[in-house]
Amino acid sequence: MSEVGRQSMNDKRAFLLGQQWYIRKDGLVTGPFAGTVVRRRIGVGRVAPNDELSVDQIFWEPVHLYPELIPYKKKRVIDET
C-alpha cells in the first residue's frame, strides 16, 4: 500500500473512531457510543459483522462495511469466513 493510501486509511479510521455511533442488534438500538467503544465491542464479540451502525439513527449499515472499526484480529476471522 502506498504512503498516500495508508494516510487516507488512517484519516478515515480516525474520523470513524471520533464519531458517536448507535448499534442496532436484533432490532434493539443502543448508544450512542464513542467509536473506540464500538471497536472494542466488535473485538470482544459483543457486536457482530451483520449488526448495524448509525450516526443518526436514520441510515443504518452493517458493521462489516466499516473495516476501519474492526480490530485486525477480528477482521482476519471475518475475512476468512
Secondary structure, DSSP 4 states (H G I P E B T S, - for coil): --HHHHHHHHHHHHHHHTSEEEEEETTEEEEEEEHHHHHHHHHTTSS-TTSEEESSSSS-EEGGG-GGGS-HHHHHHHHH-
